Amino acid sequence: MIELLKELQEIKQKKEALDLREKEIKEKITNVLVENGTDKYEDEKYKVNYIAASESVSIDTTALKKTSGELYIKLLNDYPKITKRSASLRVSFK
């Protein structure tokens, strides 16, 4: 049992180190794309798409249920719901 737990601990530590390295590499790739003013890279082996952070506005339906007969635009202005999307990097291996 102890040997299994030790092995599991080692695997988790290696995984954490690999996850950290993956994050670092993706940040560097993102920086290269941004510095070059592009959001895509593709060759015969790799395809990379950078998706910038964004946010959207929608109606807060919980607040909408509490109101009656409001026009859509008034509701959109009175009850905005802002959803932020983090930037992401998609990497494909061909």
LINHUCOR-V178991 format. One record per residue. N is the residue number from 1. RES is the residue in one letter. PSI is psi in degrees with one decimal (none if undefined). OMEGA is omega in whole degrees, 0 to 359 (999 if undefined). D_LAST is the distance of its C-alpha to the last C-alpha in Angstrom with 1 decimal. Layout:
{{N | RES | PSI | OMEGA | D_LAST} {N | RES | PSI | OMEGA | D_LAST}}
//
This chain:
{{1 | M | -45.2 | 181 | 40.8} {2 | I | -41.3 | 180 | 41.0} {3 | E | -40.1 | 178 | 38.4} {4 | L | -42.4 | 179 | 36.0} {5 | L | -40.4 | 177 | 36.6} {6 | K | -44.4 | 180 | 36.2} {7 | E | -42.4 | 178 | 32.8} {8 | L | -42.2 | 178 | 31.7} {9 | Q | -44.2 | 179 | 33.0} {10 | E | -43.2 | 179 | 31.1} {11 | I | -44.2 | 180 | 27.8} {12 | K | -40.3 | 179 | 28.5} {13 | Q | -43.0 | 178 | 29.3} {14 | K | -41.5 | 179 | 26.1} {15 | K | -44.0 | 179 | 24.0} {16 | E | -42.0 | 179 | 26.0} {17 | A | -41.3 | 179 | 25.4} {18 | L | -40.6 | 178 | 21.6} {19 | D | -41.8 | 178 | 21.7} {20 | L | -43.1 | 179 | 23.8} {21 | R | -40.2 | 177 | 21.6} {22 | E | -44.4 | 179 | 18.5} {23 | K | -44.1 | 179 | 20.8} {24 | E | -44.8 | 181 | 22.1} {25 | I | -43.8 | 179 | 18.7} {26 | K | -37.6 | 177 | 17.7} {27 | E | -41.7 | 179 | 21.2} {28 | K | -42.9 | 178 | 20.9} {29 | I | -44.8 | 178 | 17.7} {30 | T | -44.5 | 179 | 19.6} {31 | N | -41.2 | 179 | 22.6} {32 | V | -45.5 | 179 | 20.9} {33 | L | -47.6 | 181 | 19.7} {34 | V | -44.5 | 179 | 23.2} {35 | E | -32.0 | 180 | 25.0} {36 | N | 2.8 | 177 | 23.3} {37 | G | 31.3 | 180 | 24.1} {38 | T | 164.4 | 177 | 20.7} {39 | D | 9.2 | 181 | 18.6} {40 | K | 150.8 | 171 | 15.2} {41 | Y | 136.5 | 178 | 13.0} {42 | E | 138.3 | 171 | 10.1} {43 | D | -167.5 | 184 | 9.2} {44 | E | -17.0 | 182 | 7.1} {45 | K | -28.9 | 190 | 5.0} {46 | Y | 150.8 | 173 | 6.0} {47 | K | 124.6 | 183 | 7.7} {48 | V | 130.9 | 175 | 11.1} {49 | N | 127.9 | 175 | 14.0} {50 | Y | 126.0 | 178 | 17.4} {51 | I | 113.7 | 184 | 19.8} {52 | A | 156.6 | 176 | 23.4} {53 | A | 147.5 | 179 | 26.0} {54 | S | 172.3 | 175 | 28.3} {55 | E | 155.7 | 179 | 31.2} {56 | S | 161.3 | 179 | 32.8} {57 | V | 133.1 | 177 | 36.3} {58 | S | 176.1 | 180 | 37.5} {59 | I | 135.2 | 175 | 40.8} {60 | D | 102.9 | 186 | 41.8} {61 | T | -27.4 | 177 | 42.7} {62 | T | -45.2 | 178 | 44.9} {63 | A | -35.5 | 179 | 47.0} {64 | L | -40.9 | 180 | 47.0} {65 | K | -28.0 | 182 | 48.6} {66 | K | -11.3 | 181 | 51.4} {67 | T | 169.5 | 180 | 52.2} {68 | S | 137.3 | 170 | 53.7} {69 | G | 31.2 | 179 | 53.4} {70 | E | 149.2 | 174 | 51.6} {71 | L | 151.2 | 183 | 49.9} {72 | Y | -47.4 | 183 | 46.1} {73 | I | -41.0 | 178 | 46.2} {74 | K | -41.9 | 179 | 48.8} {75 | L | -41.5 | 180 | 46.8} {76 | L | -38.6 | 179 | 43.7} {77 | N | -36.4 | 184 | 45.8} {78 | D | -30.4 | 186 | 47.8} {79 | Y | 56.3 | 181 | 45.1} {80 | P | 144.4 | 176 | 41.8} {81 | K | 110.7 | 184 | 39.0} {82 | I | 124.7 | 179 | 36.4} {83 | T | 120.1 | 179 | 33.0} {84 | K | 134.7 | 176 | 30.9} {85 | R | 126.4 | 180 | 27.1} {86 | S | 152.0 | 174 | 25.7} {87 | A | 152.3 | 179 | 23.1} {88 | S | 161.1 | 179 | 19.6} {89 | L | 124.6 | 179 | 16.3} {90 | R | 125.7 | 180 | 13.0} {91 | V | 127.2 | 177 | 9.9} {92 | S | 143.0 | 177 | 6.4} {93 | F | 125.2 | 183 | 3.8} {94 | K | none | 999 | 0.0}}
//
